[in-house]
Amino acid sequence: MKIMVVGGGGREHAIIKKIKENKNVTEIFAVPGNGGMAKDATLVPIGAKDIPAIVEFAKNEKIDYAVVAPDDPLVLGCVDALEAIGVPCFGPRANAAIIEGSKVFSKNLMKKYGIPTAGYEVFDNAEAALEYVKTCPIPTVVKADGLALGKGVIIATEREMAVDAVKSIMEDKKFGESGSRIVVEEFLTGPEVSVLSFTDGKVVIPMVSSMDHKRALDGDEGLNTGGMGTIAPNPYYTEAVAKECMEKIFLPTIEAMNKEGRTFKGCLYFGLMLTPDGPKVIEYNCRFGDPETQVVLPLLESDLLDVMMATTNETLDKCEVRFANGAACCVVMASRGYPEKYESGYEITIDDEVFDSVYVAGAKLSDGKLVNAGGRVLGVTAVASDLGSAIKAAYKKCEKVKFENAYYRSDIGAKAMKALEEN
């Protein structure tokens, strides 16, 4: 089978490494991929949002199956376009990807179908939004409606911050047209949990829960990032919580999308807050999370490609999806200065013994050498029988990966370990 994976980050590298385990796979194309994937896939220099070129490539190469991984091409209808030429895909069509593509849509969906989430107000007028945030309870959360590379959410702990957030999103167009509408949301408290799930529009099979670390610096200090590391499973996500989420959130969401004529097939990501009033949805993503994928997929014992094809064929109820009982930790190695200004072009060296555990994101090939070319450069993952061992092993592996100006947090998993000790 010839497989095409659309995307170019650490998430896509993790997907490619896992798909490679399927014996029927003869070739994997990464579109566009990155230099760090060159040993695992054939790189195709087509942008992930260049849907006409992606379709043309799939047609010419006679691709048997495509995985559309990032949010942008999903929201833009990449799956629809590939299916139109007969290429089956993993990922939702555009009318279902809107669950991430528009926060206004997803909040209204939850309100309509009684799915627990934070209280909110929607604004498409900056003046009205500014009036509201001058009197609303603080802290509050201000969100751009559309996609914003995971950075369109501002937690305003002071009123001035809320006012500045509205101005920067709606008036200064910090996130372009994504900020034409905003959601101003009640601030929730409690542990956060990420749950990725496979769904074929009929059944939902949650994957191992995980805990992301968004802040740039140790102790959850510094600016928000795309994610500095993650662990799985999340100790706060107990069996009782999982049961409640299935009954009140997961299945109702799938049923709601079906009722709206927007059947969702692929990976639906639930970003949850375990509040004193029970689990509530912070956000939906229409695809695998990054870097959550880098800990969830290494724990998957079933064949990923088989599971993906079952979501496409609506046969997930007949497919065994099995995860290992152990734990995983991923430490993201970034360019020092990220998420603000950083330098790139430094050679990356990865010891052969840890290469299979490294998922490359912000890197490219230059004169035959792999060099850093982004803020988040790569993720280093370890799997072990328990979380403490997985964390130690991941940091040990980080020592085998080197590039100038490399930076990573030293406390990935510390909060989870504390939670385990308290229980």
Backbone hydrogen bonds in HBPLUS format (Angstrom, degrees):
<---DONOR---> <-ACCEPTOR-->    atom                        ^
c    i                          cat <-CA-CA->   ^        H-A-AA   ^      H-
h    n   atom  resd res      DA  || num        DHA   H-A  angle D-A-AA Bond
n    s   type  num  typ     dist DA aas  dist angle  dist       angle   num
A0026-THR N   A0001-MET O   2.82 MM  25  5.29 164.8  1.84 136.3 141.6     1
A0027-GLU N   A0001-MET O   3.42 MM  26  6.81 160.2  2.47 148.1 146.7     2
A0064-ASP N   A0002-LYS O   2.88 MM  62  5.29 148.7  1.97 139.8 150.2     3
A0065-TYR N   A0002-LYS O   3.39 MM  63  6.79 148.8  2.50 156.4 157.0     4
A0003-ILE N   A0027-GLU O   2.87 MM  24  6.24 168.2  1.88 165.5 166.0     5
A0029-PHE N   A0003-ILE O   2.81 MM  26  6.23 159.8  1.85 156.8 163.4     6
A0004-MET N   A0065-TYR O   3.02 MM  61  6.47 156.6  2.08 152.6 159.6     7
A0067-VAL N   A0004-MET O   2.76 MM  63  6.20 158.3  1.81 161.7 168.9     8
A0005-VAL N   A0029-PHE O   2.80 MM  24  6.13 169.3  1.81 174.6 178.4     9
A0031-VAL N   A0005-VAL O   2.88 MM  26  6.11 169.3  1.89 156.1 158.1    10
A0006-VAL N   A0067-VAL O   2.81 MM  61  6.17 164.4  1.84 162.3 167.5    11
A0069-ALA N   A0006-VAL O   3.24 MM  63  5.89 161.0  2.28 143.2 148.1    12
A0007-GLY N   A0031-VAL O   2.72 MM  24  5.70 163.5  1.75 130.8 136.4    13
A0033-GLY N   A0007-GLY O   3.07 MM  26  5.89 147.0  2.18 128.0 134.6    14
A0013-HIS N   A0009-GLY O   3.06 MM   4  6.41 150.2  2.15 146.0 155.1    15
A0014-ALA N   A0010-GLY O   2.96 MM   4  6.22 155.6  2.02 149.4 155.0    16
A0015-ILE N   A0011-ARG O   3.00 MM   4  6.32 154.0  2.07 147.2 154.6    17
A0016-ILE N   A0012-GLU O   2.85 MM   4  6.06 162.2  1.89 149.7 154.5    18
A0017-LYS N   A0013-HIS O   2.95 MM   4  6.16 165.9  1.97 152.0 155.3    19
A0018-LYS N   A0014-ALA O   3.14 MM   4  6.29 152.7  2.22 141.3 148.4    20
A0019-ILE N   A0015-ILE O   2.87 MM   4  6.11 159.9  1.91 153.9 159.9    21
A0020-LYS N   A0016-ILE O   2.99 MM   4  6.13 148.9  2.09 150.0 157.8    22
A0021-GLU N   A0018-LYS O   3.13 MM   3  5.62 156.2  2.19 110.3 117.2    23
A0022-ASN N   A0019-ILE O   2.99 MM   3  5.76 165.7  2.01 124.0 128.2    24
A0025-VAL N   A0022-ASN O   3.20 MM   3  5.77 165.5  2.22 116.6 121.1    25
A0042-THR N   A0028-ILE O   2.85 MM  14  6.23 166.9  1.87 162.2 161.8    26
A0030-ALA N   A0042-THR O   2.85 MM  12  5.96 161.2  1.89 144.1 149.9    27
A0044-VAL N   A0030-ALA O   2.89 MM  14  5.96 151.2  1.97 169.6 162.4    28
A0037-MET N   A0034-ASN O   2.88 MM   3  5.63 164.7  1.90 127.8 133.0    29
A0038-ALA N   A0035-GLY O   3.32 MM   3  5.52 166.1  2.34 108.6 112.6    30
A0040-ASP N   A0037-MET O   2.80 MM   3  5.33 148.2  1.90 119.7 130.0    31
A0041-ALA N   A0037-MET O   2.94 MM   4  5.95 138.2  2.12 159.8 169.9    32
A0046-ILE N   A0044-VAL O   2.69 MM   2  5.74 138.6  1.86 113.3  99.5    33
A0050-ASP N   A0047-GLY O   3.02 MM   3  5.24 161.7  2.06 111.4 117.3    34
A0051-ILE N   A0049-LYS O   2.96 MM   2  5.54 131.3  2.20 105.5  91.1    35
A0054-ILE N   A0050-ASP O   2.99 MM   4  6.25 151.9  2.07 152.1 161.1    36
A0055-VAL N   A0051-ILE O   2.91 MM   4  6.09 163.8  1.94 158.8 162.1    37
A0056-GLU N   A0052-PRO O   3.02 MM   4  6.21 159.0  2.06 143.9 149.7    38
A0057-PHE N   A0053-ALA O   2.96 MM   4  6.11 157.9  2.01 144.3 150.1    39
A0058-ALA N   A0054-ILE O   2.95 MM   4  6.18 164.2  1.97 151.6 155.7    40
A0059-LYS N   A0055-VAL O   2.96 MM   4  6.17 153.2  2.04 148.0 155.4    41
A0060-ASN N   A0056-GLU O   2.96 MM   4  6.17 165.1  1.98 150.9 154.7    42
A0061-GLU N   A0057-PHE O   2.87 MM   4  5.99 157.8  1.92 155.4 161.3    43
A0063-ILE N   A0058-ALA O   3.08 MM   5  5.11 165.6  2.10 144.4 149.0    44
A0062-LYS N   A0059-LYS O   3.32 MM   3  5.17 152.2  2.40  96.3 104.3    45
A0066-ALA N   A0088-PRO O   3.03 MM  22  6.42 159.3  2.07 153.1 159.7    46
A0090-PHE N   A0066-ALA O   2.82 MM  24  6.33 145.8  1.93 153.2 164.5    47
A0068-VAL N   A0090-PHE O   3.20 MM  22  6.29 164.4  2.23 162.8 165.0    48
A0075-VAL N   A0071-ASP O   2.88 MM   4  6.08 167.0  1.90 167.4 170.4    49
A0076-LEU N   A0072-ASP O   2.91 MM   4  6.10 149.0  2.01 151.3 161.2    50
A0078-CYS N   A0073-PRO O   2.84 MM   5  5.27 161.5  1.87 160.0 158.8    51
A0077-GLY N   A0074-LEU O   3.14 MM   3  5.30 158.4  2.19 103.1 109.8    52
A0081-ALA N   A0077-GLY O   3.06 MM   4  6.28 161.0  2.10 151.3 155.8    53
A0082-LEU N   A0078-CYS O   2.98 MM   4  6.22 156.5  2.04 149.9 156.0    54
A0083-GLU N   A0079-VAL O   2.87 MM   4  6.00 165.7  1.89 156.6 160.9    55
A0084-ALA N   A0080-ASP O   3.02 MM   4  6.14 141.7  2.17 140.1 150.4    56
A0085-ILE N   A0082-LEU O   3.10 MM   3  5.48 146.8  2.21 105.6 114.8    57
A0087-VAL N   A0082-LEU O   3.00 MM   5  5.28 162.4  2.03 143.1 138.3    58
A0086-GLY N   A0083-GLU O   2.95 MM   3  4.88 160.9  1.99 105.9 109.9    59
A0096-ALA N   A0093-ARG O   2.98 MM   3  5.53 149.6  2.08 114.9 124.0    60
A0097-ALA N   A0093-ARG O   2.87 MM   4  6.09 152.4  1.95 153.0 161.9    61
A0099-ILE N   A0096-ALA O   3.15 MM   3  6.09 172.6  2.16 124.0 125.9    62
A0100-GLU N   A0097-ALA O   3.00 MM   3  5.87 164.6  2.02 125.3 128.7    63
A0101-GLY N   A0097-ALA O   3.05 MM   4  6.19 163.9  2.07 139.4 144.2    64
A0102-SER N   A0098-ILE O   2.93 MM   4  5.50 147.8  2.03 141.8 139.9    65
A0106-SER N   A0102-SER O   3.11 MM   4  6.47 165.6  2.13 150.2 152.9    66
A0103-LYS N   A0145-ASP O   2.79 MM  42  4.81 162.2  1.82 134.5 140.5    67
A0107-LYS N   A0103-LYS O   2.91 MM   4  6.02 161.5  1.94 148.5 153.5    68
A0108-ASN N   A0104-VAL O   2.99 MM   4  6.09 163.5  2.02 149.1 154.0    69
A0109-LEU N   A0105-PHE O   2.85 MM   4  6.04 148.9  1.95 149.0 158.6    70
A0110-MET N   A0106-SER O   3.03 MM   4  6.26 160.7  2.07 146.4 150.4    71
A0111-LYS N   A0107-LYS O   2.97 MM   4  6.22 158.7  2.02 148.5 154.7    72
A0112-LYS N   A0108-ASN O   2.92 MM   4  6.03 163.3  1.94 146.5 151.1    73
A0113-TYR N   A0109-LEU O   3.05 MM   4  6.23 154.5  2.11 150.4 156.4    74
A0114-GLY N   A0110-MET O   2.89 MM   4  5.69 104.7  2.47 140.6 153.6    75
A0115-ILE N   A0110-MET O   2.91 MM   5  4.64 152.3  1.99 134.7 139.2    76
A0281-VAL N   A0116-PRO O   2.89 MM 165  6.31 166.3  1.91 147.6 146.3    77
A0186-GLU N   A0119-GLY O   2.76 MM  67  5.20 166.3  1.78 158.5 157.3    78
A0121-GLU N   A0184-VAL O   2.90 MM  63  5.34 143.9  2.03 143.8 155.5    79
A0184-VAL N   A0121-GLU O   2.88 MM  63  5.34 167.9  1.89 159.6 163.7    80
A0123-PHE N   A0182-ILE O   2.97 MM  59  5.41 163.4  2.00 153.2 156.6    81
A0182-ILE N   A0123-PHE O   2.87 MM  59  5.41 158.4  1.92 154.5 161.8    82
A0129-ALA N   A0125-ASN O   3.07 MM   4  6.30 158.2  2.12 152.1 158.9    83
A0130-LEU N   A0126-ALA O   2.85 MM   4  6.04 157.4  1.91 151.5 157.1    84
A0131-GLU N   A0127-GLU O   3.07 MM   4  6.33 153.8  2.14 144.5 151.4    85
A0132-TYR N   A0128-ALA O   3.05 MM   4  6.30 154.3  2.12 144.0 150.8    86
A0133-VAL N   A0129-ALA O   2.99 MM   4  6.30 166.0  2.01 156.5 158.7    87
A0135-THR N   A0132-TYR O   3.06 MM   3  5.73 163.2  2.09 117.6 122.9    88
A0136-CYS N   A0132-TYR O   2.97 MM   4  5.99 137.1  2.16 151.5 164.4    89
A0140-THR N   A0156-ALA O   3.03 MM  16  5.35 151.4  2.12 141.6 149.6    90
A0156-ALA N   A0140-THR O   2.81 MM  16  5.35 152.4  1.88 164.5 172.0    91
A0141-VAL N   A0185-GLU O   2.98 MM  44  4.95 161.7  2.02 147.3 149.2    92
A0185-GLU N   A0141-VAL O   2.71 MM  44  4.95 168.9  1.72 152.4 156.1    93
A0142-VAL N   A0154-ILE O   2.87 MM  12  5.19 170.9  1.88 155.5 156.1    94
A0154-ILE N   A0142-VAL O   2.82 MM  12  5.19 167.5  1.84 155.4 159.8    95
A0143-LYS N   A0183-VAL O   2.84 MM  40  5.11 162.0  1.88 155.2 160.5    96
A0183-VAL N   A0143-LYS O   2.89 MM  40  5.11 156.1  1.95 145.0 153.0    97
A0144-ALA N   A0152-GLY O   2.86 MM   8  5.18 161.2  1.90 151.1 157.6    98
A0145-ASP N   A0181-ARG O   3.00 MM  36  5.40 147.2  2.11 156.8 146.9    99
A0146-GLY N   A0178-SER O   2.96 MM  32  4.05 175.4  1.96 125.8 127.3   100
A0151-LYS N   A0148-ALA O   2.86 MM   3  5.51 163.8  1.88 120.8 126.3   101
A0161-MET N   A0158-GLU O   3.04 MM   3  5.32 124.5  2.36 103.1 116.9   102
A0162-ALA N   A0158-GLU O   3.25 MM   4  6.68 149.4  2.35 148.2 156.6   103
A0162-ALA N   A0159-ARG O   3.07 MM   3  5.10 117.4  2.48  94.9 110.1   104
A0163-VAL N   A0159-ARG O   3.02 MM   4  6.38 158.9  2.06 154.4 159.6   105
A0164-ASP N   A0160-GLU O   2.91 MM   4  6.14 162.5  1.94 148.1 153.3   106
A0165-ALA N   A0161-MET O   2.81 MM   4  5.98 149.7  1.90 144.0 152.7   107
A0166-VAL N   A0162-ALA O   3.08 MM   4  6.34 162.2  2.11 149.6 152.7   108
A0167-LYS N   A0163-VAL O   3.05 MM   4  6.31 163.8  2.08 150.7 155.4   109
A0168-SER N   A0164-ASP O   2.83 MM   4  6.00 165.4  1.85 152.8 156.9   110
A0169-ILE N   A0165-ALA O   2.98 MM   4  6.07 159.1  2.03 149.4 155.0   111
A0170-MET N   A0166-VAL O   2.84 MM   4  5.72 162.6  1.87 150.0 155.4   112
A0171-GLU N   A0167-LYS O   2.88 MM   4  4.94 136.2  2.07 121.0 134.9   113
A0172-ASP N   A0167-LYS O   2.82 MM   5  6.23 158.0  1.87 158.4 163.8   114
A0174-LYS N   A0168-SER O   2.88 MM   6  5.63 164.1  1.91 157.7 160.3   115
A0176-GLY N   A0173-LYS O   2.97 MM   3  4.71 164.9  1.99 110.1 109.3   116
A0178-SER N   A0175-PHE O   3.29 MM   3  5.61 140.5  2.46 135.2 131.2   117
A0179-GLY N   A0176-GLY O   3.15 MM   3  6.03 167.3  2.17 121.2 124.7   118
A0180-SER N   A0177-GLU O   3.08 MM   3  5.23 162.8  2.11 116.6 115.2   119
A0274-LEU N   A0191-PRO O   2.86 MM  83  5.41 173.7  1.86 162.6 164.1   120
A0193-VAL N   A0272-LEU O   2.95 MM  79  5.11 160.1  1.99 137.0 140.9   121
A0272-LEU N   A0193-VAL O   2.82 MM  79  5.11 173.1  1.82 169.3 167.1   122
A0194-SER N   A0210-SER O   3.02 MM  16  5.20 172.3  2.02 152.2 151.2   123
A0210-SER N   A0194-SER O   2.94 MM  16  5.20 149.4  2.03 150.4 157.3   124
A0195-VAL N   A0270-PHE O   2.96 MM  75  5.14 162.4  1.99 147.3 152.9   125
A0270-PHE N   A0195-VAL O   2.81 MM  75  5.14 171.5  1.81 145.5 148.5   126
A0207-MET N   A0196-LEU O   2.73 MM  11  5.50 167.8  1.74 161.9 157.8   127
A0197-SER N   A0268-LEU O   2.98 MM  71  5.33 129.0  2.25 127.0 142.1   128
A0268-LEU N   A0197-SER O   2.97 MM  71  5.33 147.3  2.08 146.8 153.7   129
A0198-PHE N   A0205-ILE O   2.93 MM   7  5.13 163.9  1.96 143.6 139.8   130
A0205-ILE N   A0198-PHE O   2.81 MM   7  5.13 170.9  1.82 159.5 162.3   131
A0199-THR N   A0266-GLY O   3.01 MM  67  5.61 153.3  2.09 160.5 164.1   132
A0266-GLY N   A0199-THR O   2.91 MM  67  5.61 165.0  1.93 160.1 162.1   133
A0211-MET N   A0231-ILE O   2.90 MM  20  5.39 149.1  2.00 149.7 157.1   134
A0231-ILE N   A0211-MET O   3.09 MM  20  5.39 148.2  2.19 136.2 145.5   135
A0213-HIS N   A0229-GLY O   2.97 MM  16  5.45 130.8  2.22 167.8 160.9   136
A0228-MET N   A0213-HIS O   2.75 MM  15  5.52 176.6  1.75 161.1 161.6   137
A0225-THR N   A0214-LYS O   2.82 MM  11  5.29 132.3  2.05 131.3 145.4   138
A0216-ALA N   A0223-LEU O   2.87 MM   7  5.54 140.6  2.03 151.5 164.2   139
A0217-LEU N   A0221-GLU O   2.92 MM   4  4.95 157.8  1.97 150.5 144.9   140
A0221-GLU N   A0217-LEU O   3.30 MM   4  4.95 148.6  2.41 115.6 121.4   141
A0332-VAL N   A0228-MET O   3.09 MM 104  4.94 159.4  2.13 127.6 124.8   142
A0230-THR N   A0330-CYS O   2.93 MM 100  5.26 150.2  2.02 140.0 148.6   143
A0330-CYS N   A0230-THR O   2.81 MM 100  5.26 166.0  1.83 164.3 166.0   144
A0232-ALA N   A0328-ALA O   2.94 MM  96  5.26 149.7  2.03 150.8 150.7   145
A0328-ALA N   A0232-ALA O   2.79 MM  96  5.26 158.9  1.83 154.2 158.0   146
A0237-TYR N   A0234-ASN O   3.00 MM   3  5.57 156.6  2.05 118.8 126.0   147
A0238-THR N   A0236-TYR O   3.13 MM   2  5.84 124.5  2.46 106.7  91.5   148
A0242-ALA N   A0238-THR O   2.88 MM   4  6.13 162.4  1.91 153.0 158.2   149
A0243-LYS N   A0239-GLU O   2.97 MM   4  6.17 154.6  2.03 146.2 152.2   150
A0244-GLU N   A0240-ALA O   3.10 MM   4  6.34 158.7  2.15 144.3 149.7   151
A0245-CYS N   A0241-VAL O   2.87 MM   4  6.12 158.0  1.91 154.5 160.9   152
A0246-MET N   A0242-ALA O   2.99 MM   4  6.20 154.8  2.05 146.5 152.9   153
A0247-GLU N   A0243-LYS O   3.13 MM   4  6.37 162.1  2.16 148.8 152.9   154
A0248-LYS N   A0244-GLU O   2.87 MM   4  5.93 162.5  1.90 153.7 158.8   155
A0249-ILE N   A0245-CYS O   2.81 MM   4  5.02 147.0  1.92 132.7 140.1   156
A0250-PHE N   A0245-CYS O   2.79 MM   5  6.06 159.8  1.83 148.6 155.6   157
A0251-LEU N   A0246-MET O   3.18 MM   5  5.83 166.2  2.20 143.0 147.1   158
A0253-THR N   A0249-ILE O   2.97 MM   4  5.92 145.4  2.09 142.7 151.1   159
A0254-ILE N   A0250-PHE O   3.21 MM   4  6.58 163.1  2.24 153.6 157.0   160
A0255-GLU N   A0251-LEU O   2.93 MM   4  6.13 166.9  1.94 159.9 163.9   161
A0256-ALA N   A0252-PRO O   2.83 MM   4  5.88 150.4  1.92 139.5 148.0   162
A0257-MET N   A0253-THR O   2.97 MM   4  6.23 159.6  2.01 151.0 155.6   163
A0258-ASN N   A0254-ILE O   3.03 MM   4  6.30 153.1  2.10 145.0 152.6   164
A0259-LYS N   A0255-GLU O   2.94 MM   4  6.20 158.5  1.98 149.2 154.8   165
A0260-GLU N   A0256-ALA O   3.01 MM   4  6.26 138.8  2.18 142.4 153.7   166
A0262-ARG N   A0257-MET O   2.77 MM   5  5.00 160.8  1.81 162.6 157.1   167
A0261-GLY N   A0258-ASN O   2.96 MM   3  5.08 158.3  2.00 106.9 113.0   168
A0269-TYR N   A0285-ASN O   2.90 MM  16  4.79 172.6  1.90 148.0 148.8   169
A0285-ASN N   A0269-TYR O   2.99 MM  16  4.79 152.1  2.07 130.4 135.5   170
A0271-GLY N   A0283-GLU O   2.86 MM  12  5.03 165.5  1.88 164.9 161.4   171
A0282-ILE N   A0271-GLY O   2.69 MM  11  5.38 167.0  1.71 154.7 157.8   172
A0283-GLU N   A0271-GLY O   3.30 MM  12  5.03 159.1  2.35 128.5 132.6   173
A0273-MET N   A0280-LYS O   2.85 MM   7  5.34 155.5  1.91 154.9 162.4   174
A0275-THR N   A0273-MET O   3.14 MM   2  5.69 121.7  2.50 106.1  90.4   175
A0280-LYS N   A0273-MET O   2.89 MM   7  5.34 151.3  1.97 144.9 154.4   176
A0275-THR N   A0278-GLY O   3.19 MM   3  5.07 133.8  2.41 124.4 119.0   177
A0278-GLY N   A0275-THR O   2.91 MM   3  5.07 160.2  1.95 117.1 117.9   178
A0293-THR N   A0289-GLY O   3.12 MM   4  5.74 155.5  2.19 128.6 132.2   179
A0294-GLN N   A0291-PRO O   3.02 MM   3  5.40 135.5  2.23 109.5 120.8   180
A0295-VAL N   A0292-GLU O   3.02 MM   3  5.64 165.7  2.04 118.0 122.7   181
A0296-VAL N   A0292-GLU O   2.99 MM   4  6.18 160.0  2.03 157.1 163.6   182
A0297-LEU N   A0293-THR O   3.05 MM   4  5.72 164.3  2.08 141.9 146.4   183
A0299-LEU N   A0296-VAL O   3.12 MM   3  5.46 141.5  2.28 105.2 116.2   184
A0300-LEU N   A0297-LEU O   2.98 MM   3  4.99 152.7  2.06 104.7 113.5   185
A0324-ALA N   A0299-LEU O   2.77 MM  25  5.25 164.0  1.79 155.5 160.5   186
A0301-GLU N   A0322-ARG O   2.78 MM  21  5.46 154.8  1.85 144.7 151.7   187
A0307-VAL N   A0303-ASP O   3.12 MM   4  6.44 157.2  2.18 152.0 158.5   188
A0308-MET N   A0304-LEU O   2.85 MM   4  6.12 163.4  1.87 158.2 163.1   189
A0309-MET N   A0305-LEU O   2.92 MM   4  6.11 163.3  1.95 152.1 156.0   190
A0310-ALA N   A0306-ASP O   3.02 MM   4  6.24 140.2  2.18 138.0 148.9   191
A0310-ALA N   A0307-VAL O   3.11 MM   3  5.04 122.0  2.46  92.1 107.2   192
A0311-THR N   A0307-VAL O   3.10 MM   4  6.52 141.8  2.25 145.8 155.5   193
A0311-THR N   A0308-MET O   3.07 MM   3  5.25 126.0  2.38  97.5 111.1   194
A0312-THR N   A0308-MET O   3.18 MM   4  6.57 152.4  2.26 145.9 153.4   195
A0313-ASN N   A0309-MET O   2.89 MM   4  6.09 157.4  1.94 146.8 152.9   196
A0314-GLU N   A0310-ALA O   2.96 MM   4  5.73 108.3  2.49 132.5 146.1   197
A0315-THR N   A0310-ALA O   2.86 MM   5  4.82 161.8  1.89 143.0 147.2   198
A0318-LYS N   A0315-THR O   2.99 MM   3  5.59 156.1  2.05 115.5 122.8   199
A0319-CYS N   A0316-LEU O   3.09 MM   3  5.01 163.0  2.12 105.3 110.3   200
A0327-ALA N   A0384-ALA O   2.83 MM  57  5.56 163.0  1.86 156.3 160.8   201
A0384-ALA N   A0327-ALA O   2.96 MM  57  5.56 161.0  1.99 153.8 159.4   202
A0329-CYS N   A0382-ALA O   3.00 MM  53  5.55 152.4  2.08 153.4 162.1   203
A0382-ALA N   A0329-CYS O   2.96 MM  53  5.55 150.6  2.05 150.5 159.9   204
A0331-VAL N   A0380-VAL O   2.90 MM  49  5.25 159.4  1.94 145.4 146.4   205
A0380-VAL N   A0331-VAL O   2.89 MM  49  5.25 162.3  1.92 140.1 145.1   206
A0333-MET N   A0378-LEU O   2.78 MM  45  5.45 160.2  1.82 158.9 165.8   207
A0377-VAL N   A0333-MET O   2.97 MM  44  5.84 140.8  2.13 138.6 150.5   208
A0378-LEU N   A0333-MET O   3.21 MM  45  5.45 159.3  2.26 148.3 153.2   209
A0334-ALA N   A0407-TYR O   2.74 MM  73  5.17 171.0  1.74 165.3 162.2   210
A0407-TYR N   A0334-ALA O   2.81 MM  73  5.17 145.3  1.93 150.7 154.4   211
A0335-SER N   A0375-GLY O   2.78 MM  40  5.18 154.8  1.84 150.2 158.7   212
A0338-TYR N   A0335-SER O   3.01 MM   3  5.86 165.2  2.03 153.3 155.5   213
A0336-ARG N   A0405-ASN O   2.73 MM  69  5.30 159.2  1.77 166.1 171.3   214
A0340-GLU N   A0337-GLY O   2.86 MM   3  5.62 142.0  2.01 136.6 136.3   215
A0345-GLY N   A0372-ASN O   2.80 MM  27  5.32 162.3  1.83 147.1 153.2   216
A0372-ASN N   A0346-TYR O   2.91 MM  26  5.58 151.2  1.99 147.3 151.4   217
A0348-ILE N   A0370-LEU O   2.69 MM  22  5.56 163.5  1.72 157.7 155.9   218
A0349-THR N   A0402-LYS O   2.84 MM  53  5.26 163.0  1.87 153.9 159.8   219
A0402-LYS N   A0349-THR O   2.91 MM  53  5.26 163.3  1.94 151.4 157.1   220
A0351-ASP N   A0400-LYS O   3.15 MM  49  5.57 162.7  2.18 150.8 156.2   221
A0354-VAL N   A0351-ASP O   3.07 MM   3  5.73 153.9  2.14 117.2 124.2   222
A0355-PHE N   A0352-ASP O   3.27 MM   3  5.09 152.6  2.35  98.4 106.4   223
A0357-SER N   A0354-VAL O   2.86 MM   3  5.36 151.4  1.94 117.7 127.2   224
A0358-VAL N   A0355-PHE O   3.16 MM   3  5.34 167.9  2.17 113.1 115.2   225
A0381-THR N   A0357-SER O   2.94 MM  24  5.31 173.1  1.95 156.6 158.8   226
A0359-TYR N   A0379-GLY O   2.85 MM  20  5.10 166.3  1.87 152.7 157.4   227
A0379-GLY N   A0359-TYR O   2.84 MM  20  5.10 153.9  1.91 138.2 147.0   228
A0361-ALA N   A0377-VAL O   2.78 MM  16  5.16 166.5  1.80 141.9 141.6   229
A0362-GLY N   A0376-ARG O   3.06 MM  14  5.72 126.3  2.36 129.2 142.6   230
A0362-GLY N   A0377-VAL O   3.01 MM  15  4.15 126.9  2.30  98.8 113.5   231
A0373-ALA N   A0362-GLY O   2.78 MM  11  5.01 176.8  1.78 122.7 122.7   232
A0364-LYS N   A0371-VAL O   2.95 MM   7  5.58 154.2  2.02 153.9 162.4   233
A0371-VAL N   A0364-LYS O   2.85 MM   7  5.58 168.6  1.86 165.4 168.3   234
A0366-SER N   A0369-LYS O   2.68 MM   3  5.17 161.5  1.71 151.8 157.7   235
A0369-LYS N   A0366-SER O   3.00 MM   3  5.17 162.5  2.03 109.9 114.6   236
A0390-ALA N   A0386-ASP O   3.08 MM   4  6.33 152.2  2.16 147.8 156.4   237
A0391-ILE N   A0387-LEU O   2.91 MM   4  6.16 158.9  1.95 159.6 164.1   238
A0392-LYS N   A0388-GLY O   3.12 MM   4  6.36 168.2  2.13 148.8 151.7   239
A0393-ALA N   A0389-SER O   2.95 MM   4  6.07 161.7  1.99 146.3 151.8   240
A0394-ALA N   A0390-ALA O   2.93 MM   4  6.09 153.4  2.00 145.6 152.7   241
A0395-TYR N   A0391-ILE O   3.12 MM   4  6.41 165.3  2.14 155.5 158.1   242
A0396-LYS N   A0392-LYS O   3.00 MM   4  6.20 147.5  2.10 144.4 154.2   243
A0397-LYS N   A0393-ALA O   2.97 MM   4  6.21 151.5  2.05 145.6 152.6   244
A0398-CYS N   A0394-ALA O   3.03 MM   4  6.36 142.0  2.18 142.2 153.0   245
A0399-GLU N   A0396-LYS O   3.24 MM   3  5.56 140.8  2.40 101.9 111.7   246
A0400-LYS N   A0397-LYS O   2.85 MM   3  5.34 153.5  1.92 113.7 122.4   247
A0401-VAL N   A0398-CYS O   3.14 MM   3  5.34 165.1  2.16 110.0 113.2   248
A0406-ALA N   A0403-PHE O   3.23 MM   3  5.69 129.8  2.49 142.6 136.8   249
A0414-ALA N   A0411-ASP O   3.06 MM   3  5.29 167.4  2.08 126.9 128.8   250
A0417-MET N   A0413-GLY O   2.92 MM   4  6.16 156.2  1.98 154.0 160.7   251
A0418-LYS N   A0414-ALA O   3.01 MM   4  6.26 152.7  2.08 146.6 153.7   252
A0419-ALA N   A0415-LYS O   3.03 MM   4  6.32 153.0  2.11 143.7 151.0   253
A0420-LEU N   A0416-ALA O   2.97 MM   4  6.28 151.6  2.05 147.4 155.0   254
A0421-GLU N   A0417-MET O   2.96 MM   4  6.24 154.8  2.03 146.2 152.9   255
A0422-GLU N   A0418-LYS O   2.96 MM   4  6.20 151.5  2.04 147.2 154.9   256
A0423-ASN N   A0419-ALA O   3.12 MM   4  6.33 137.6  2.31 138.7 149.1   257
